[in-house]
Amino acid sequence: MDHEKRHWCYTVWELRAGVAPKLIKANYPGNALIVEVITVVLTPMGKRNLRRHLFLVNMRNSRMPC
């Protein structure tokens, strides 16, 4: 989790990762993780803007070359 105050807004980022459900593993072999990025922006007027992004991580291509 990280936060920032810029341009009169307060932003909080949260990054989470978890094991992909069986349905995703069955349809996309090699994808073992889901990474979630959540962004919350609080404006000076009291508005709250929530954004959520999900990414599939392919474990077969995650190794560094020798």
Secondary structure as UniProt FT lines:
FT   STRAND          2..6
FT   TURN            7..8
FT   STRAND          9..19
FT   HELIX           22..27
FT   TURN            29..30
FT   STRAND          31..42
FT   TURN            44..45
FT   STRAND          48..58
FT   HELIX           59..61
//
